[in-house]
Amino acid sequence: MDRRKLIVSGLVTAAAPSLVRAQPVSSQPLPPAEAPPAPNGQPAYPSAGPTGQGGPSTYSQDEIVTNVSDFLGVTAEAAGAAVERLFANNGRPTAYIAGEEGSGSFVLGLRYGRGLLYMKDRQPLEVFWQGPSIGWDWGGNASRVFTLCYNLQVPEMIFQRYPGVEGSAYLVGGLGVNYQRAEDITLAPIRAGVGLRLGANVGYLAYTRKRSYIPF
């Protein structure tokens, strides 16, 4: 009896290695690791760039204050007072125009200007503007003008006629501001010193690719 048990035990021991080798090994890949969450609840991947679904880039308040102060030659305090009010009413602009203009008025006025349109990640675009106006002053002047542009998605959308928004002209920090609007695009020209002439801004300005001496 002991001899039979010894024989059976030997047979089992001999067959064990082949059974182990015959056992299949799993080749399934490990599940992919999850990306760590972005801070502050932001998505892990950024949205589209300036020309993608995320829309054009905008300018911060500090950027505009610095540019207005440098271009118009006014103090940072004066520029900040005007820009702060514009940002409070309209938010961050998508573009701005820095240029020069001349105007004259005797009840009926005319205004001509030329400048560069700036948008982030795009080349500056030269623009011209001209238009009639009605005001309570007379005479002529030449001045610099810094125009904030809101909801301007692509530079070419600037080329159209912008009527002045009645009752929108005001003075703040020694700078004159008024609004012009066409469809969803709003322009906010900022003028300094003798170039204010807010009364002459009741009218419209046509922005064009080339100079036009016919303001109508």
C-alpha positions in Angstrom: 0.0 0.0 0.0 2.8 2.4 0.8 4.5 1.4 -2.4 1.4 2.5 -4.4 1.2 5.8 -2.7 4.8 6.4 -3.4 4.3 5.7 -7.1 1.2 8.0 -7.4 3.1 10.8 -5.6 6.0 10.5 -8.0 3.7 10.7 -11.0 2.0 13.9 -9.7 5.4 15.5 -9.0 6.6 14.8 -12.5 3.5 16.2 -14.2 3.4 19.5 -12.2 6.0 21.5 -14.3 4.1 20.8 -17.5 0.9 22.0 -16.0 2.5 25.2 -14.8 4.0 25.9 -18.3 0.6 25.2 -20.0 -1.1 28.0 -17.9 -1.8 31.0 -20.2 -0.3 34.4 -19.2 -2.6 37.5 -19.4 -1.4 40.0 -22.1 -4.1 42.6 -21.6 -2.7 46.2 -21.4 -3.0 48.2 -18.2 -5.7 50.9 -18.2 -4.3 54.3 -19.2 -3.5 56.6 -16.3 -5.8 59.6 -15.8 -4.4 63.1 -16.2 -4.2 65.0 -13.0 -6.9 67.7 -12.6 -5.9 71.2 -13.6 -5.7 73.8 -10.8 -8.6 76.1 -10.0 -11.0 73.8 -11.8 -9.7 74.8 -15.3 -9.8 72.2 -18.1 -6.7 70.1 -18.6 -6.3 71.4 -22.1 -6.5 75.1 -23.1 -9.2 76.4 -25.4 -8.5 77.5 -29.0 -6.2 80.4 -29.6 -6.9 83.9 -30.8 -8.5 82.8 -34.1 -10.1 79.6 -32.8 -13.3 78.8 -31.0 -11.9 80.6 -28.0 -12.2 84.0 -29.8 -9.6 86.7 -30.2 -7.3 87.6 -27.3 -8.2 90.7 -25.3 -6.2 93.5 -23.7 -5.9 93.9 -20.0 -6.6 97.2 -18.2 -3.0 97.7 -17.3 -1.9 97.2 -20.9 -4.4 99.8 -22.1 -3.6 102.3 -19.4 0.1 102.1 -20.3 -0.6 102.5 -24.0 -3.0 105.4 -23.6 -0.6 107.2 -21.3 2.3 106.8 -23.6 0.5 107.5 -26.8 -1.6 110.5 -25.8 1.2 111.9 -23.6 -0.9 112.1 -20.4 -0.3 110.9 -16.9 -1.0 107.3 -15.8 -3.6 108.7 -13.4 -5.5 110.5 -16.1 -5.4 107.5 -18.4 -6.4 105.2 -15.6 -9.5 107.2 -14.7 -10.8 107.1 -18.3 -9.8 103.5 -18.9 -11.3 102.3 -15.6 -14.7 103.7 -16.6 -14.5 102.1 -20.0 -13.6 98.7 -18.6 -16.4 98.9 -16.0 -18.9 99.6 -18.8 -17.6 97.4 -21.5 -15.1 94.9 -20.3 -11.8 94.0 -22.1 -11.3 95.3 -25.7 -10.3 92.9 -28.4 -8.4 95.6 -30.4 -7.4 99.3 -30.4 -6.6 102.0 -32.9 -3.8 104.4 -32.3 -3.8 107.3 -34.7 -4.0 111.0 -35.5 -6.9 113.1 -36.8 -7.8 116.6 -37.9 -11.2 118.2 -37.6 -13.0 121.5 -38.2 -16.4 122.8 -37.3 -18.7 125.7 -37.7 -22.0 124.1 -36.5 -21.4 121.4 -39.3 -18.0 119.8 -38.9 -15.7 117.4 -40.7 -13.3 114.9 -39.2 -10.4 113.0 -40.9 -8.1 110.5 -39.3 -5.5 107.8 -39.9 -4.0 105.1 -37.7 -3.1 101.5 -37.1 -5.4 98.8 -35.8 -3.8 96.5 -33.3 -5.0 93.0 -32.4 -3.0 90.4 -30.5 -1.2 87.8 -32.7 -1.9 89.8 -35.9 0.0 92.3 -37.9 -1.1 96.0 -37.5 -3.5 97.1 -40.1 -3.6 100.7 -41.5 -7.1 102.3 -41.4 -8.5 105.7 -42.3 -11.7 107.4 -41.1 -13.7 110.4 -42.1 -17.2 111.7 -41.4 -19.4 114.7 -40.7 -20.5 115.9 -37.4 -22.7 118.5 -35.7 -21.6 120.5 -32.6 -21.9 123.7 -30.7 -18.3 124.8 -31.3 -16.3 126.1 -34.2 -12.7 126.2 -35.3 -10.2 123.4 -36.1 -7.6 121.2 -34.4 -5.4 118.3 -34.8 -5.0 115.6 -32.1 -4.1 112.1 -31.3 -6.8 109.6 -30.7 -6.8 106.2 -29.0 -9.8 104.1 -29.9 -10.8 100.9 -27.9 -12.6 98.3 -30.0 -15.1 95.9 -28.5 -16.4 92.7 -30.1 -14.2 93.2 -33.1 -13.5 89.5 -34.0 -11.3 90.0 -37.2 -9.5 93.2 -38.4 -11.5 93.5 -41.6 -14.8 94.0 -39.7 -13.6 97.5 -38.8 -14.4 98.7 -42.3 -17.9 100.1 -42.1 -19.8 103.2 -40.9 -20.1 103.8 -37.1 -22.8 106.3 -36.0 -22.1 108.2 -32.7 -24.2 107.1 -29.7 -26.2 110.1 -28.7 -25.5 111.2 -25.1 -22.5 109.0 -24.7 -19.8 111.8 -24.7 -18.2 112.6 -21.4 -15.0 114.0 -19.8 -13.0 112.1 -17.2 -9.4 112.6 -16.1 -8.9 115.4 -18.6 -9.8 113.1 -21.5 -12.8 113.1 -23.8 -14.6 109.8 -24.5 -17.5 109.0 -26.7 -19.1 105.8 -28.2 -19.7 104.8 -31.8 -21.6 101.6 -32.6 -22.4 99.5 -35.6 -24.2 96.1 -35.2 -22.3 94.3 -32.3 -19.1 96.3 -32.6 -18.5 99.3 -30.2 -15.7 101.8 -30.6 -14.7 104.1 -27.8 -12.3 106.9 -29.0 -10.3 108.7 -26.3 -9.0 112.2 -27.1 -6.8 114.6 -25.1 -6.4 118.3 -24.7 -7.6 120.6 -27.5 -8.6 117.5 -29.4 -11.6 116.9 -27.3 -14.4 118.8 -29.2 -17.0 116.4 -27.8 -19.8 118.5 -29.4 -18.4 117.6 -32.9 -18.8 113.9 -32.3 -22.6 113.8 -32.9 -22.5 112.2 -36.3 -20.7 109.2 -37.8 -17.3 108.0 -38.9 -16.7 105.7 -41.8 -13.5 103.5 -41.5 -12.0 102.6 -44.8 -8.9 100.9 -46.3 -7.9 104.0 -48.3 -8.1 107.8 -47.7 -11.3 109.3 -48.9 -11.9 113.1 -49.0 -15.6 112.7 -49.3 -16.9 112.3 -45.8 -20.5 111.4 -46.7 
